[in-house]
Amino acid sequence: MDIDTSGFVTREQPVFADVADERRHRLERLAGVCRVFGRLGFAEGLLGHVTVRDPAHPDLLWVNPVGVSFRRIKVSDLIQVNHVGETLVGRRPVNPVGLRLHAAVHEARPDLMAVCHAHSLHGKAWSSLGRVLDPITQDSCVFFEQQAVIRDPRVALGPAEGQEFARAFGQSRVAIQVGHGLFTTGQTVDEAAWWFIAMEQACHVQLMAEAAGTPERWPDDIARALVTSIGSPTFGWLSFQTLWDEIVDTDPDLFD
């Protein structure tokens, strides 16, 4: 089954001839994602982290620092680290446990450009059930057969636990770490952020639906078709642009 989404293509992803321009673009989007997450209530004290690869050195990552609110992150706040957590650019600390998980996934999955994790309310609640989301709405269908449930490790105290987490993540697009929350990935930080937002909403919807009764599942073949259409990397990137446009208008200081 094919579902045509060509009519949704309202803009094209930028292409860069200069690596410095591409790096600046990624950092601006990373800061913008943090601002959007803060606005949506995903921040929880010092917790939550978003990583994206450096375009010139894909073994290096950019990440938000600890101790700066998601709602106040600027490009100048962002930190460059290597996969063992050493800081190369920036002076603020980073979350070592969170970075360990992200770095292990990046190292195991060179196809991924970005990873998002935050302590969102409904994602945390759903994660305590130790189950994948069901395809009960059109929106949740994009996660059909794309989810990993990770029970161990619960906390990455060292590199071995990070590698165990990455193995459990496997080739999935998103993961639910039991009792912890949601992890999403993407070919851009925009895409990874959109899947996080959509997955948090899907958790909320299923929690409400199951509290009211027994929700119906969409047929598997339609759910799979939606994965390849409105669940495509391009559609995810496009979907985030609506939020990017809003945050650019309201938070121009993110570019500082």
C-alpha positions as CSV (number, residue, x, y, z in Angstrom):
1,M,0.0,0.0,0.0
2,D,1.4,3.4,-1.0
3,I,0.3,6.7,0.6
4,D,1.2,9.8,-1.4
5,T,2.5,12.6,0.8
6,S,4.1,14.7,-2.0
7,G,1.6,17.5,-1.4
8,F,3.1,18.1,2.1
9,V,6.5,19.0,0.8
10,T,6.5,22.8,1.4
11,R,10.2,23.3,1.5
12,E,13.5,21.5,0.9
13,Q,16.2,20.7,3.4
14,P,19.2,23.0,2.9
15,V,22.4,21.7,1.2
16,F,25.7,23.3,2.3
17,A,28.9,23.8,0.3
18,D,30.8,25.0,3.4
19,V,31.2,22.8,6.4
20,A,31.3,25.8,8.8
21,D,27.8,26.9,7.5
22,E,26.5,23.3,8.0
23,R,27.9,23.2,11.5
24,R,26.3,26.5,12.3
25,H,23.0,25.3,10.9
26,R,23.1,22.1,13.1
27,L,23.9,24.1,16.2
28,E,21.1,26.5,15.6
29,R,18.6,23.7,15.1
30,L,19.9,21.9,18.2
31,A,19.4,25.1,20.3
32,G,16.0,25.5,18.7
33,V,15.0,21.9,19.6
34,C,16.0,22.6,23.2
35,R,13.8,25.8,23.2
36,V,10.8,23.9,21.8
37,F,11.2,21.0,24.3
38,G,11.3,23.6,27.1
39,R,8.2,25.3,25.8
40,L,6.4,21.9,25.7
41,G,7.2,21.1,29.3
42,F,9.8,18.4,28.7
43,A,12.5,20.0,30.9
44,E,13.1,18.5,34.4
45,G,15.8,20.2,36.3
46,L,19.2,19.1,35.1
47,L,17.9,16.2,33.1
48,G,17.3,15.8,29.3
49,H,19.8,15.8,26.5
50,V,19.9,16.2,22.7
51,T,22.9,15.3,20.6
52,V,23.9,15.8,17.0
53,R,27.0,14.8,15.1
54,D,29.5,17.4,13.9
55,P,29.4,17.6,10.1
56,A,33.2,17.6,9.7
57,H,34.0,15.1,12.5
58,P,31.1,12.6,12.8
59,D,32.8,10.9,15.7
60,L,32.3,14.1,17.7
61,L,29.0,15.3,19.2
62,W,27.3,18.5,20.1
63,V,25.1,18.5,23.2
64,N,23.2,20.9,25.5
65,P,25.0,21.5,28.8
66,V,23.8,20.7,32.3
67,G,22.5,23.6,34.4
68,V,21.0,25.7,31.6
69,S,17.2,25.5,31.2
70,F,16.0,24.1,27.9
71,R,14.0,27.3,27.5
72,R,17.2,29.5,27.6
73,I,19.7,27.4,25.5
74,K,21.7,29.5,23.0
75,V,24.0,28.4,20.3
76,S,26.9,29.7,22.4
77,D,26.0,27.4,25.3
78,L,26.4,24.1,23.3
79,I,29.2,21.7,24.1
80,Q,31.3,19.6,21.7
81,V,32.4,16.2,23.2
82,N,33.9,13.0,22.0
83,H,32.4,9.6,22.5
84,V,34.2,9.1,25.8
85,G,32.7,12.3,27.2
86,E,35.8,14.6,27.0
87,T,34.8,18.2,26.3
88,L,36.5,19.8,23.3
89,V,34.5,23.0,22.9
90,G,32.7,24.8,25.7
91,R,33.1,25.3,29.4
92,R,29.9,24.0,30.9
93,P,29.5,20.5,32.2
94,V,27.4,17.8,30.4
95,N,25.4,14.9,31.9
96,P,27.9,12.0,31.9
97,V,25.2,9.3,32.2
98,G,23.0,10.6,29.5
99,L,26.0,11.3,27.2
100,R,27.1,7.7,27.7
101,L,23.8,6.4,26.3
102,H,23.7,8.8,23.4
103,A,27.4,8.2,22.5
104,A,26.9,4.5,22.4
105,V,23.9,4.7,20.1
106,H,25.8,7.2,17.8
107,E,28.8,4.9,17.7
108,A,26.7,1.8,17.0
109,R,24.5,3.6,14.4
110,P,26.5,5.7,12.0
111,D,23.3,6.2,10.0
112,L,21.9,8.4,12.8
113,M,22.7,12.1,13.1
114,A,20.8,12.9,16.2
115,V,19.3,11.4,19.4
116,C,16.8,13.0,21.8
117,H,15.9,12.2,25.3
118,A,13.9,14.1,27.9
119,H,11.9,13.3,31.0
120,S,8.5,14.1,29.5
121,L,5.5,13.3,31.7
122,H,3.6,10.8,29.6
123,G,6.7,9.2,28.2
124,K,7.8,8.4,31.7
125,A,4.4,7.1,32.7
126,W,4.2,4.9,29.6
127,S,7.7,3.6,30.1
128,S,6.8,2.2,33.5
129,L,4.5,-0.4,31.7
130,G,7.4,-1.9,29.7
131,R,5.3,-2.1,26.5
132,V,5.6,-0.7,23.0
133,L,2.9,1.7,21.8
134,D,0.1,0.2,19.8
135,P,-1.1,1.6,16.4
136,I,-4.3,3.0,17.8
137,T,-4.3,6.3,16.0
138,Q,-2.9,7.5,12.7
139,D,-0.2,9.4,14.5
140,S,1.0,6.4,16.6
141,C,1.1,4.2,13.5
142,V,4.4,5.8,12.5
143,F,6.0,3.9,15.4
144,F,4.6,0.5,14.4
145,E,7.5,-2.0,14.5
146,Q,9.9,0.8,15.0
147,Q,10.2,0.6,18.8
148,A,12.7,-1.1,21.2
149,V,11.8,-1.7,24.8
150,I,15.0,-1.6,27.0
151,R,14.9,-3.1,30.5
152,D,18.6,-3.3,31.1
153,P,20.6,-1.3,31.8
154,R,18.4,1.0,33.8
155,V,21.4,3.4,34.4
156,A,24.7,3.6,32.5
157,L,27.3,3.7,35.2
158,G,30.1,2.9,32.7
159,P,30.9,2.3,29.1
160,A,29.8,-1.4,29.3
161,E,26.2,-0.3,30.2
162,G,26.2,2.2,27.4
163,Q,27.1,-0.5,24.9
164,E,24.5,-2.8,26.4
165,F,21.9,0.0,25.9
166,A,23.0,0.5,22.2
167,R,22.7,-3.3,21.6
168,A,19.2,-3.3,23.0
169,F,18.3,-0.3,20.9
170,G,19.4,-2.2,17.8
171,Q,18.1,-0.8,14.5
172,S,15.0,0.7,16.0
173,R,14.0,4.3,15.3
174,V,12.9,4.9,18.9
175,A,13.3,3.3,22.3
176,I,11.4,3.1,25.5
177,Q,13.7,2.6,28.5
178,V,11.6,1.0,31.2
179,G,11.0,3.4,34.1
180,H,13.1,6.1,32.4
181,G,11.4,7.4,29.3
182,L,11.7,7.9,25.5
183,F,14.6,8.0,23.2
184,T,14.2,9.1,19.5
185,T,16.6,9.3,16.6
186,G,16.8,10.9,13.2
187,Q,18.8,11.8,10.2
188,T,18.6,15.4,11.4
189,V,18.0,16.9,14.8
190,D,14.8,18.3,13.5
191,E,13.5,14.8,12.6
192,A,14.6,13.3,15.9
193,A,12.9,16.1,17.8
194,W,9.6,15.6,15.9
195,W,9.5,11.9,16.7
196,F,10.0,12.7,20.3
197,I,7.2,15.2,20.3
198,A,4.9,12.8,18.4
199,M,5.8,9.8,20.6
200,E,5.2,11.8,23.8
201,Q,1.7,12.7,22.4
202,A,1.1,9.0,21.4
203,C,1.9,7.9,25.0
204,H,-0.6,10.5,26.3
205,V,-3.3,9.3,23.9
206,Q,-2.8,5.6,24.7
207,L,-2.8,6.2,28.5
208,M,-6.1,8.1,28.1
209,A,-7.6,5.6,25.7
210,E,-6.8,2.6,27.9
211,A,-8.1,4.4,31.0
212,A,-11.5,4.7,29.2
213,G,-11.6,1.3,27.6
214,T,-9.9,-1.0,25.1
215,P,-8.8,1.0,22.0
216,E,-9.0,-0.5,18.5
217,R,-5.8,-1.1,16.6
218,W,-5.3,0.0,13.0
219,P,-4.7,-2.9,10.5
220,D,-1.0,-3.8,10.3
221,D,-0.8,-3.2,6.6
222,I,-2.1,0.4,6.9
223,A,0.2,1.0,9.9
224,R,3.2,-0.1,7.9
225,A,2.2,2.1,5.0
226,L,2.0,5.1,7.3
227,V,5.5,4.3,8.6
228,T,6.9,4.8,5.1
229,S,4.9,7.9,4.4
230,I,4.1,10.2,7.3
231,G,6.8,8.3,9.2
232,S,9.5,9.0,6.7
233,P,12.6,11.1,7.6
234,T,11.5,13.8,5.2
235,F,8.0,14.0,6.7
236,G,9.5,14.2,10.2
237,W,11.9,17.0,9.2
238,L,9.1,18.9,7.5
239,S,6.8,18.5,10.5
240,F,9.3,20.1,12.8
241,Q,9.6,23.2,10.6
242,T,6.3,24.6,11.8
243,L,7.7,24.6,15.4
244,W,11.1,26.0,14.2
245,D,9.3,28.9,12.5
246,E,7.5,29.8,15.7
247,I,10.6,29.6,17.9
248,V,12.6,31.7,15.5
249,D,10.0,34.5,15.7
250,T,9.6,34.4,19.5
251,D,13.2,33.5,20.7
252,P,15.7,35.3,18.4
253,D,18.3,35.2,21.2
254,L,18.8,31.4,20.6
255,F,21.2,32.4,17.8
256,D,23.5,34.2,20.2
